[in-house]
Amino acid sequence: MNGRELTYASRKVSFGIDVHRKCYVISAVHNGALVKRARIPSSAAAVVSFIKGHFAGAQAQSCYEAGFSGFWLHRYLVSQGIDNIVVNPGSIEVEANNRVKTDKRDSLKMALQLDAKRLRGIWIPSEEQERKRLLHRTREQLRQARTRARVQIRMKLHQFGLFPVEVEGVLTSKLAKELIEGIEIPELKAVLTTLFLQWQHLSQQIKAIEKEMLLDAQNDELEAIYRSMAGVGALIARVLSNELGDMSQFENERMLFSYTGLTPSEYSSAENIRRGHITRQGNSRLRHVLVEAAWRAIRRDMALQGDFLRIAKRRGKKIAIVAIARKLVGRMRAVLKSKGRYELNYKKAA
């Protein structure tokens, strides 16, 4: 039995879409069995044409992995009456010892797991939220590029034995300029000058982006609430507000912790429950700013500082600060839910 011999009207059909820049691979599954698979052009219209052309009248549900393609495909499929979800790549089950990875297998795997109701979609931001995220995400990319330029300057100086042995910290712009001016090797000086100019240009671009972020804060009704949180400054508030919004999309703290990747991994057997490192499956940029905010918060909030010291004594500082970050974002959700303000040293919220 195949797609040509069977009418799928009113039947549930699940589609797994493996998304690439040049083409998509789509697999159709009905009642746990593959019924059709194809390689199609990389366009939303091609996906809809495939589904409605071969499976007219079917109860279509589809999924694809979150990644470079963003959410425009999801929004188009939903607008065309297709029940689509976007899934975290880390949540897709992989067979033990299965090291074969192809586009066909990936699309089929998603379709089968979707058909068996073993996949859950991630939260999809609104188009406005996605636009606002562009500022702080671009700032992050520029900062990474600036760090690469700074590290390249340092490594090239090391390569020629010209980096001062007494300097142990981060290479500053002032020191880099002084070192480059004193170099007598023409080729090295030319290369380092180019990298230094790139460093300076990126710094100017970062400042321009940050200025736009602060202007954006003036029209954000959540700005005052986020800024009231311990450890949250102007730029961190922008990231949190644009990535998390008012947190109404999270029904409980467990969902929030899962989204941020701050949920501890668990290995349970019989009566033994063992929790390990955090899963890191969520939003990595959120995780980074929350940890940064946590380090700042323990200097202001004595209740959080006490929790940090207690956990650090047993488990170490790295685990302790992640626990504080999780506690901090939980408090943020509670404050946003009540539309109140953060209270320092609030023991009950801990």
C-alpha positions as CSV (number, residue, x, y, z in Angstrom):
1,M,0.0,0.0,0.0
2,N,1.4,3.4,-0.9
3,G,0.4,7.1,-1.3
4,R,-1.1,6.5,-4.7
5,E,-3.3,3.6,-3.7
6,L,-4.8,4.9,-0.5
7,T,-6.8,8.0,0.2
8,Y,-5.7,9.8,3.3
9,A,-8.8,12.0,3.7
10,S,-9.5,12.6,7.4
11,R,-6.5,10.3,8.3
12,K,-3.6,11.5,10.5
13,V,-0.3,11.8,8.5
14,S,2.9,12.9,10.2
15,F,5.7,14.7,8.2
16,G,9.3,15.0,9.2
17,I,11.1,17.8,7.4
18,D,14.9,17.9,7.3
19,V,15.7,21.5,6.4
20,H,18.7,22.6,4.4
21,R,19.6,25.7,2.4
22,K,19.4,24.1,-1.0
23,C,16.7,21.5,-0.5
24,Y,14.3,19.8,2.0
25,V,13.9,16.1,2.6
26,I,10.4,15.3,3.7
27,S,9.1,11.9,5.0
28,A,5.4,11.0,5.4
29,V,4.4,8.4,8.1
30,H,0.9,7.0,8.6
31,N,0.2,4.5,11.4
32,G,3.9,4.1,12.2
33,A,4.9,3.3,8.6
34,L,6.7,5.3,5.9
35,V,4.3,5.9,3.0
36,K,6.2,8.5,1.0
37,R,9.5,10.4,1.0
38,A,10.9,13.0,-1.4
39,R,13.5,15.7,-1.9
40,I,11.9,19.0,-2.6
41,P,12.9,22.6,-3.2
42,S,13.8,24.6,-0.1
43,S,10.6,26.6,0.1
44,A,7.5,26.7,2.3
45,A,5.3,26.5,-0.8
46,A,7.0,23.3,-1.9
47,V,6.2,21.7,1.5
48,V,2.6,22.7,1.3
49,S,2.3,21.5,-2.3
50,F,3.8,18.1,-1.3
51,I,1.5,17.6,1.6
52,K,-1.7,18.8,0.0
53,G,-0.9,17.3,-3.4
54,H,-0.2,13.7,-2.2
55,F,-2.3,13.7,1.0
56,A,-5.3,15.8,0.2
57,G,-7.8,16.1,3.1
58,A,-5.4,14.4,5.6
59,Q,-5.0,15.6,9.2
60,A,-1.4,16.8,8.5
61,Q,1.0,17.4,11.3
62,S,4.7,18.2,10.7
63,C,7.9,19.1,12.4
64,Y,11.4,20.3,11.7
65,E,14.5,21.0,13.9
66,A,15.2,24.5,15.3
67,G,18.2,26.0,13.7
68,F,19.4,28.5,11.0
69,S,16.0,28.5,9.2
70,G,14.2,30.3,12.1
71,F,10.4,30.2,12.4
72,W,9.2,31.7,9.1
73,L,8.5,28.2,7.7
74,H,6.6,27.3,10.8
75,R,4.4,30.4,10.5
76,Y,3.7,29.7,6.9
77,L,2.7,26.0,7.5
78,V,0.4,27.0,10.3
79,S,-1.2,29.7,8.1
80,Q,-1.9,26.9,5.6
81,G,-3.8,24.7,8.1
82,I,-0.9,22.4,8.8
83,D,-0.3,21.6,12.5
84,N,3.5,22.2,12.7
85,I,5.9,22.2,15.6
86,V,9.6,23.2,15.8
87,V,11.6,20.7,17.9
88,N,14.9,21.0,19.8
89,P,17.5,18.8,18.0
90,G,18.6,17.4,21.4
91,S,15.1,16.1,22.1
92,I,15.0,13.8,19.1
93,E,15.7,10.2,20.2
94,V,18.7,8.5,18.8
95,E,19.2,4.7,18.7
96,A,22.2,3.4,20.7
97,N,25.3,2.8,18.6
98,N,23.6,4.3,15.5
99,R,26.2,6.4,13.9
100,V,24.7,6.6,10.4
101,K,23.2,10.1,9.8
102,T,21.6,11.0,6.5
103,D,18.9,13.5,5.5
104,K,16.5,10.6,4.7
105,R,17.0,9.0,8.1
106,D,16.7,12.3,9.9
107,S,13.4,13.2,8.3
108,L,12.0,9.7,8.8
109,K,13.1,9.7,12.5
110,M,11.3,12.9,13.1
111,A,8.1,11.7,11.3
112,L,8.0,8.5,13.3
113,Q,8.5,10.1,16.6
114,L,6.0,12.8,15.8
115,D,3.5,10.1,14.8
116,A,4.1,8.3,18.1
117,K,3.6,11.5,20.0
118,R,7.2,11.5,21.4
119,L,8.1,15.0,20.2
120,R,7.2,18.3,21.9
121,G,7.6,21.6,20.2
122,I,9.6,24.5,21.5
123,W,8.0,27.9,22.3
124,I,7.7,30.1,19.2
125,P,8.3,33.8,19.7
126,S,6.1,36.4,18.0
127,E,7.5,38.2,14.9
128,E,7.9,41.3,17.0
129,Q,9.9,39.4,19.7
130,E,12.1,37.9,17.0
131,R,12.8,41.3,15.5
132,K,13.8,42.7,18.9
133,R,16.1,39.8,19.5
134,L,18.2,40.9,16.5
135,L,19.9,43.7,18.5
136,H,21.3,41.7,21.4
137,R,22.0,38.6,19.3
138,T,24.0,40.7,16.8
139,R,25.8,42.3,19.7
140,E,26.8,38.9,21.0
141,Q,28.2,38.0,17.5
142,L,30.2,41.2,17.3
143,R,31.6,40.6,20.8
144,Q,32.7,37.1,19.8
145,A,34.4,38.5,16.6
146,R,36.2,41.1,18.7
147,T,37.4,38.5,21.1
148,R,38.8,36.5,18.2
149,A,40.7,39.5,16.9
150,R,42.1,40.2,20.3
151,V,43.2,36.6,20.8
152,Q,44.7,36.5,17.3
153,I,46.9,39.5,18.1
154,R,48.0,37.9,21.4
155,M,48.8,34.5,19.7
156,K,50.8,36.1,16.9
157,L,52.9,38.1,19.4
158,H,53.5,34.8,21.3
159,Q,54.5,33.1,18.0
160,F,57.4,35.6,17.6
161,G,58.3,35.7,21.3
162,L,57.1,39.4,21.6
163,F,54.4,39.1,24.2
164,P,55.4,40.3,27.7
165,V,55.7,37.4,30.1
166,E,54.5,39.5,33.0
167,V,51.1,40.1,31.4
168,E,48.7,37.4,32.6
169,G,45.3,39.0,32.2
170,V,43.2,39.9,29.1
171,L,45.1,41.9,26.5
172,T,43.9,45.5,26.7
173,S,43.5,47.8,23.7
174,K,46.1,50.3,25.1
175,L,48.7,47.6,25.6
176,A,48.1,46.0,22.2
177,K,48.6,49.4,20.5
178,E,51.9,50.0,22.4
179,L,53.2,46.5,21.5
180,I,52.3,46.9,17.8
181,E,53.9,50.3,17.5
182,G,57.2,48.8,18.8
183,I,57.3,45.9,16.3
184,E,60.1,46.0,13.8
185,I,59.0,43.1,11.6
186,P,57.1,44.7,8.7
187,E,54.9,41.7,7.8
188,L,54.0,41.1,11.4
189,K,53.3,44.8,12.1
190,A,51.0,44.9,9.0
191,V,49.0,41.9,10.1
192,L,48.6,43.0,13.7
193,T,47.7,46.6,12.6
194,T,44.9,45.1,10.4
195,L,43.6,43.0,13.3
196,F,43.8,45.9,15.7
197,L,41.8,48.1,13.4
198,Q,39.2,45.3,13.1
199,W,39.1,45.2,16.9
200,Q,38.5,49.0,17.2
201,H,35.9,48.9,14.4
202,L,34.0,46.1,16.2
203,S,34.1,48.0,19.4
204,Q,32.4,51.0,17.7
205,Q,29.8,48.7,16.2
206,I,29.1,47.2,19.6
207,K,28.6,50.6,21.2
208,A,26.2,51.6,18.4
209,I,24.1,48.4,19.0
210,E,24.1,49.0,22.7
211,K,22.8,52.5,22.1
212,E,19.9,51.0,20.1
213,M,19.2,48.5,22.8
214,L,18.9,51.2,25.4
215,L,16.6,53.2,23.2
216,D,14.5,50.1,22.7
217,A,14.2,49.8,26.5
218,Q,12.3,53.1,26.7
219,N,9.3,51.6,25.1
220,D,9.4,48.3,27.0
221,E,6.8,48.0,29.8
222,L,8.8,45.1,31.3
223,E,12.0,47.2,31.6
224,A,11.3,48.5,35.1
225,I,10.5,45.0,36.4
226,Y,13.6,43.4,35.0
227,R,15.8,46.2,36.2
228,S,14.5,45.7,39.7
229,M,16.0,42.2,39.8
230,A,19.2,41.7,41.8
231,G,22.2,41.4,39.4
232,V,20.4,42.7,36.3
233,G,21.8,45.7,34.6
234,A,20.6,47.6,31.5
235,L,22.0,45.3,28.9
236,I,21.2,42.0,30.7
237,A,17.6,43.4,31.1
238,R,17.4,43.8,27.3
239,V,18.4,40.2,26.7
240,L,16.0,38.8,29.4
241,S,13.1,40.9,28.3
242,N,13.5,40.1,24.6
243,E,14.2,36.4,25.1
244,L,11.7,35.7,27.9
245,G,9.1,38.4,27.7
246,D,6.6,38.3,30.5
247,M,7.2,34.5,30.9
248,S,3.4,33.7,30.5
249,Q,4.4,31.0,28.0
250,F,5.8,28.9,30.9
251,E,3.1,27.1,32.9
252,N,5.5,26.3,35.7
253,E,9.1,26.6,36.8
254,R,10.0,23.2,35.3
255,M,9.2,24.4,31.8
256,L,11.1,27.6,32.4
257,F,14.2,25.8,33.7
258,S,14.0,23.4,30.7
259,Y,13.9,26.3,28.3
260,T,17.0,27.9,29.8
261,G,18.8,24.6,30.0
262,L,19.2,24.9,33.8
263,T,17.5,21.6,34.5
264,P,19.9,19.0,36.1
265,S,20.3,15.8,34.2
266,E,19.0,12.8,36.1
267,Y,20.0,9.1,36.2
268,S,17.5,7.0,38.1
269,S,17.5,3.3,38.8
270,A,15.0,1.6,41.2
271,E,15.1,3.7,44.4
272,N,18.3,5.5,43.5
273,I,18.0,9.0,42.1
274,R,21.2,10.7,40.9
275,R,21.3,14.2,39.4
276,G,24.2,15.4,37.4
277,H,25.2,18.4,35.3
278,I,22.6,20.7,33.7
279,T,21.2,19.4,30.4
280,R,22.4,22.5,28.4
281,Q,19.6,21.8,25.9
282,G,17.9,25.2,26.2
283,N,18.7,28.7,25.2
284,S,22.5,29.1,25.7
285,R,22.6,32.9,25.6
286,L,20.0,33.1,28.3
287,R,22.0,30.6,30.4
288,H,25.1,32.8,30.1
289,V,23.4,36.1,31.1
290,L,21.6,34.4,34.0
291,V,24.9,33.0,35.3
292,E,26.4,36.5,34.9
293,A,23.5,38.0,36.7
294,A,23.8,35.4,39.5
295,W,27.4,36.4,40.2
296,R,26.3,40.0,40.5
297,A,23.2,39.1,42.6
298,I,25.1,37.3,45.3
299,R,27.0,40.5,46.0
300,R,23.7,42.4,46.6
301,D,21.3,39.8,47.9
302,M,22.5,38.3,51.2
303,A,19.9,35.5,51.1
304,L,21.2,34.4,47.7
305,Q,24.8,34.8,48.9
306,G,24.0,32.5,51.9
307,D,22.6,29.9,49.5
308,F,25.6,30.2,47.3
309,L,28.1,29.7,50.1
310,R,26.1,26.7,51.5
311,I,26.0,24.9,48.1
312,A,29.6,25.8,47.2
313,K,30.9,24.3,50.4
314,R,29.3,20.9,49.4
315,R,29.4,20.9,45.6
316,G,31.8,23.6,44.5
317,K,31.4,27.2,43.1
318,K,30.4,26.2,39.5
319,I,27.5,24.1,40.6
320,A,26.5,26.6,43.2
321,I,26.3,29.6,40.8
322,V,24.2,27.6,38.4
323,A,21.8,26.8,41.3
324,I,21.7,30.5,42.1
325,A,21.0,31.3,38.4
326,R,18.1,28.8,38.5
327,K,16.8,30.3,41.7
328,L,17.1,33.8,40.3
329,V,15.1,33.2,37.1
330,G,12.5,31.4,39.2
331,R,12.1,34.6,41.3
332,M,11.9,36.6,38.1
333,R,9.0,34.6,36.9
334,A,7.2,35.0,40.3
335,V,7.8,38.8,40.2
336,L,6.5,39.1,36.6
337,K,3.5,37.0,37.4
338,S,2.6,39.3,40.3
339,K,3.6,42.4,38.4
340,G,5.6,43.5,41.4
341,R,9.2,44.2,42.2
342,Y,12.1,42.1,43.3
343,E,12.7,42.0,47.1
344,L,16.3,41.7,48.4
345,N,16.9,39.0,51.0
346,Y,13.5,37.4,50.4
347,K,13.9,34.0,52.1
348,K,10.5,32.6,51.3
349,A,11.2,32.9,47.5
350,A,14.4,31.0,48.0
